[in-house]
Amino acid sequence: MTVQHLKHATGTTGDDRQHAAVRETVATVIADVRDRGDAAVRAFSEKFDRWSPEHFRLGREEIEKIVASVPAQEIDDITAVQARVRTFAEHQRAALLDIEVETEPGVLLGHRNIPVAAAGAYVPGGRYPLVASAHMTVVTAKVAGTGRVVACTPPIRGEIPAGTVAALHLAGADEIHLLGGVQAVAAMALGTETIGRVDMLAGPGNAYVAEAKRQLFGEVGIDLFAGPTETLVIADESADPFVVAVDLLSQAEHGPDSPAVLVTTSAELGREVLDLVERLLVDMPTADLARPAWTDHGQVLVTDDVEEAYRVADGFASEHVQVLTAQPRRALETMRNYGALFLGENTCVSYGDKVIGTNHTLPTRGAARYTGGLWVGKYLKTVTYQEITDPRASAELGALCGRAARMESFEGHARSGDVRAHKHAGAPLPWAPVAR
């Protein structure tokens, strides 16, 4: 396999000292929220966001007033997008069936899909008000059957993010708190005097929020360990280089550490894309983020054929993979490692991020090798149950359990089987206590 690099990534993934500082700060905030509850939450909100209202939770009248302030077209758009997210999530939920099977006479085994009782949805508001994250976290949880969804979103420069609040409300959030950062994540995970603890956390955030979820994982479930947004485009000679360049930059604008990669079978197309990207960056409003992302983390690789391009792309295990080839659906049969596939020029990653209905919370940093993204199933616990209705089956399993357990020197386990073999089939119990 020969791969030619027209552009290498030159940036690093981060500084160990910076990561250590993030871990230390997050640990301090979590410990304080664990110890002092609401008092710590308020102190950190004042420190980091300069935000300390009388109540962080929005009341019903406040929510209605905020929603009423959002332009009608925006409300219509939010409703339209949420309908798409809800429809796809409902199809996913319908595919997850409870089962009960009789594996042998009198032995019933089954599983049930039980939604978590309470989930926390974090919707960030740093560089951008990420309204779409409200759809992805809250709508999906509600379709799964989660009874209580707590949502937290920070003020943006001291202002209430009305569009985000409207989206959270329309999505079905049971509580909406104007609260951001590690203090919000910790409050939902640990519980305070005014915020009841949740069973699972979902939603994106900055490095501090991601680290908070990492440190709290185990005490609470999480959707994913999130990293910078990633995109990879597979293109052959049939692709439009202008479309390729635009789509690469559409994801680079997420942040200066967001990798955008082109894997192409055409060196000519690759060179055209390199030129077009530079020209597009000249007057791109978000070039302050997209340019360093492209300069430091962008790559252009040339392969001999499309099959080789698929193998290279699988090696990246990118969050988003866009396939701009003559036969894009071949990727479905060939590729294994991706968060989401976008097939053909008529779709794009931005559709997935904002409007099409699949979930945009996806694995990064190679995690697509072993997991998919957020979906209805993340809010469900698949739990098993067992019942034996035939005493003969219990006796047979009891004898087998006795032998299997003693192979591992688990005498107590073995005796649970022995008792049933004795009771239902008269098997001897040499270890039974002598009657007094």
Phi, psi and omega in degrees: 000125178246128179235126179260133178261116172273337176210129177262154168282132182249346184277166176257165182276355178146167182257131182300323180294322178295317178299319179296321179295320178297314180300318182293316179298314181297316180299322179296315181296313181299316180298320181290319177295321177299322185277317190245357174060231185302324181299319178291319178302315180295318182297316181287327176296319176295319184291313188269327185243358185051048187223116182211068179288171179299319177226134176284328180282134178277132176280170183301315181294322178298316180297314180299321178294317180296314180299320180295338181277349182277133180306144184303321180297322178294319177298317178298319181293317177301314181298319181295317180293315181297327177297321179292315178299316182296317181300312180294319179297323178294322176295320178297315181297320181295336180281347182263096187262143167287145180228153169215125182230146173263098187286336173202164186307121176083003180245110183253125177237144180204170169220154177233147176257106186251124179292148173298149185287324184215136180231148175252131179246120177255124179242108186289166180210036182284268179294319183226151169281105187276072183304320184299333180295335175295318179297313189292324183272310188282311180302315182297318179297318182292321177296324178295336181107011179298127187285327185225120178241118179260128181244137175234134174216140185277157168294153178249109183052044176081000182252151177283126178283087189301318180298319179294317178299317178298317180296318179297318180294312181293332178287339178109017178300135181277332176223139176234121180244131174276086188204136184231178171073194181301324181298325178290314180298315180295320180298318180291320184287321186263332185084143175227189179297332185243351179236113179289143183293152179249171180263340185209145177245140177218155176121153181279181178173180180282188184300327181289317178296316179299318179292324177297317178297321179297316182289332183270348181300130185115310171287333181214150175282157177226163178284302183206159166274108189269143173233190180299146177303138180234143172220146177222130178249128171259123184223139171252191186292346179279348184287153175272114183299330178294316178298317179301312182297315180298317183290325175299314182288336179299330179264332178298334182288353177298327181175163185291351179247020182269112181290138172232121189234136172247126172244116187226154175270358185238111177297325179298314178298318180302316179293323177296319180296317178303316179293316182295321179302314180298321180290322179291327182291339185304315183236024177284124184303332181255027181296336179297337176259317185291322183295310178296327177299314181290315183297315187271329189236354179286147178220149170229120182238142180245129179245167182286326181206176184293321180300320177293324177299320178297318180295318178297316180297320177299327177295326177287328185049053186287154177301310179241135174231119180254128186250105180249076183229172181294329179230074188298331184290349173299333179298327179298325182277336190255318189277152181235330192245098177195154174282315177207143176257142176235111194258116174090164185292338183286347175239172180199167181298324180300326175299316179296322179295323195240325197221340196280330175123341171282162186278138183265001177274105194229160182289143178233177176053041176083358182294343177296349174293335185226357179211156170265195184264193179292135176202178182309319183299336179294335181267006181245146172252118177270107186244146185258161171216160183221144175211134175245119183259348182251117181302328180294322177294322179295321179295317181296316178293327178298316179295319179295318180298319179301313181292315183297319182290323181289337173299332182255008180064031176260083185294322180297318177299314182302319183292329175299322175289318180303318183301318182286323175296323178291313186292322187259344182225004176075018179297145182292155176236080183296338182268358185299144179294148178286134180296141179276000000 
